[in-house]
Amino acid sequence: MATVVLAHLKTQATDDAPTKRQRWELWLTRRLYEQGYEREQVLAVFSFIDWMMRLPAELEAEYWQEVQVLEQERRMPYVTSVERRGIQQGIYASIIEVLQARFGSLLESIKTQLQQISDPELLKQLLRLAATISALDELVLPHE
């Protein structure tokens, strides 16, 4: 509870100082890692702090780089299965959007094949491919 109260106070105190807010958010995040809470507790508080302490895009990118360093140091990535699924769905939707914008409507079989791909790296490769191919028949989908 003290972390949540401190996050609220620091959010108010740094309303016009985004760099200070970023430092406080990082400090609070680091504190969560060091407190020894259960994973679910860390995720709940982490999500709340992230929602409350909004940062400009540039500072948010720097913040997430620091969080990745923390996670690597502690070998504790806090990406839930729901978040991973959301990322996967976002990439899938982007592939569909790019293909439809470039080539018009898509066959349902292509959409079905894409939905069956669960490897995020493969989906990223397909997104890049969708953006660069000159004809839809150049899109080669794996059969998982």
C-alpha positions as CSV (number, residue, x, y, z in Angstrom):
1,M,0.0,0.0,0.0
2,A,2.9,2.4,0.8
3,T,4.2,2.0,-2.8
4,V,0.8,2.9,-4.2
5,V,0.5,6.0,-2.0
6,L,4.0,7.1,-2.9
7,A,3.3,6.6,-6.6
8,H,0.2,8.8,-6.3
9,L,2.1,11.5,-4.4
10,K,5.0,11.4,-6.9
11,T,2.5,11.6,-9.8
12,Q,1.1,14.7,-8.4
13,A,4.5,16.2,-7.5
14,T,5.9,15.6,-11.0
15,D,2.9,16.8,-13.1
16,D,5.2,19.3,-15.0
17,A,8.4,17.3,-14.7
18,P,8.2,14.2,-16.9
19,T,11.9,13.4,-16.4
20,K,11.5,13.4,-12.6
21,R,8.4,11.3,-13.0
22,Q,10.3,8.8,-15.1
23,R,13.0,8.5,-12.4
24,W,10.4,8.0,-9.7
25,E,8.5,5.4,-11.8
26,L,11.7,3.5,-12.3
27,W,12.6,3.7,-8.6
28,L,9.1,2.5,-7.6
29,T,9.4,-0.4,-10.2
30,R,12.8,-1.3,-8.9
31,R,11.4,-1.3,-5.4
32,L,8.7,-3.8,-6.4
33,Y,11.3,-6.1,-7.7
34,E,13.3,-5.8,-4.4
35,Q,10.3,-6.2,-2.0
36,G,10.0,-9.9,-2.6
37,Y,6.2,-9.9,-3.3
38,E,4.5,-12.7,-5.1
39,R,4.4,-12.3,-8.9
40,E,0.6,-11.5,-9.0
41,Q,1.1,-8.7,-6.4
42,V,4.0,-7.2,-8.4
43,L,1.9,-7.3,-11.6
44,A,-1.1,-5.7,-10.0
45,V,0.9,-2.8,-8.4
46,F,3.1,-2.5,-11.5
47,S,0.1,-2.1,-13.8
48,F,-1.4,0.5,-11.5
49,I,1.8,2.5,-11.3
50,D,2.2,2.3,-15.1
51,W,-1.3,3.6,-15.6
52,M,-1.0,6.4,-13.1
53,M,2.4,7.7,-13.9
54,R,1.9,8.3,-17.6
55,L,5.1,9.3,-19.5
56,P,5.8,11.0,-22.8
57,A,6.5,8.4,-25.5
58,E,10.3,9.0,-25.5
59,L,10.6,8.7,-21.8
60,E,8.3,5.7,-21.7
61,A,10.6,3.9,-24.2
62,E,13.6,4.7,-22.0
63,Y,11.7,3.5,-19.0
64,W,10.9,0.2,-20.6
65,Q,14.5,-0.3,-21.6
66,E,15.4,0.0,-17.9
67,V,12.7,-2.4,-16.9
68,Q,14.0,-4.9,-19.4
69,V,17.5,-4.6,-17.8
70,L,15.9,-5.1,-14.3
71,E,14.1,-8.2,-15.5
72,Q,17.2,-9.6,-17.1
73,E,19.2,-9.0,-14.0
74,R,16.7,-10.8,-11.9
75,R,15.5,-13.2,-14.6
76,M,11.9,-12.2,-13.8
77,P,10.0,-11.2,-16.9
78,Y,6.6,-9.9,-16.0
79,V,4.8,-10.5,-19.3
80,T,1.7,-12.5,-18.6
81,S,0.2,-15.1,-20.9
82,V,-2.7,-12.7,-21.5
83,E,-0.2,-9.9,-22.5
84,R,1.6,-12.3,-24.8
85,R,-1.7,-13.3,-26.4
86,G,-2.5,-9.6,-26.8
87,I,0.8,-9.0,-28.5
88,Q,0.2,-11.9,-30.8
89,Q,-3.3,-10.7,-31.7
90,G,-2.0,-7.2,-32.4
91,I,0.6,-8.5,-34.8
92,Y,-2.0,-10.8,-36.5
93,A,-4.4,-7.8,-36.9
94,S,-1.5,-5.7,-38.4
95,I,-0.7,-8.4,-40.9
96,I,-4.3,-8.5,-42.0
97,E,-4.6,-4.7,-42.2
98,V,-1.4,-4.4,-44.3
99,L,-2.5,-7.2,-46.7
100,Q,-6.0,-5.8,-47.1
101,A,-4.7,-2.3,-47.7
102,R,-2.2,-3.5,-50.3
103,F,-4.2,-6.3,-52.0
104,G,-7.9,-5.9,-51.1
105,S,-10.0,-8.5,-49.5
106,L,-8.3,-11.7,-48.3
107,L,-9.4,-15.3,-48.5
108,E,-10.6,-16.7,-45.2
109,S,-8.1,-19.5,-45.6
110,I,-5.3,-17.0,-45.3
111,K,-6.8,-15.5,-42.2
112,T,-7.3,-18.9,-40.7
113,Q,-3.7,-19.9,-41.4
114,L,-2.4,-16.7,-39.9
115,Q,-4.6,-17.2,-36.7
116,Q,-3.0,-20.6,-36.2
117,I,0.5,-19.2,-35.9
118,S,1.5,-18.7,-32.3
119,D,5.2,-17.9,-32.7
120,P,5.6,-14.1,-32.2
121,E,8.9,-14.0,-34.2
122,L,7.3,-15.8,-37.1
123,L,4.4,-13.3,-37.0
124,K,6.8,-10.4,-37.0
125,Q,8.6,-11.9,-40.1
126,L,5.2,-12.3,-41.8
127,L,4.3,-8.7,-41.0
128,R,7.6,-7.5,-42.7
129,L,6.9,-9.8,-45.6
130,A,3.3,-8.5,-46.0
131,A,4.7,-4.9,-46.2
132,T,7.3,-5.8,-48.9
133,I,5.8,-8.4,-51.2
134,S,4.6,-7.3,-54.6
135,A,1.8,-9.9,-55.0
136,L,-0.3,-11.8,-52.5
137,D,0.8,-15.2,-54.0
138,E,4.4,-14.3,-52.6
139,L,3.1,-14.7,-49.1
140,V,4.2,-18.2,-48.0
141,L,2.5,-19.3,-44.8
142,P,3.8,-22.2,-42.8
143,H,1.6,-25.1,-42.0
144,E,1.7,-25.5,-38.2
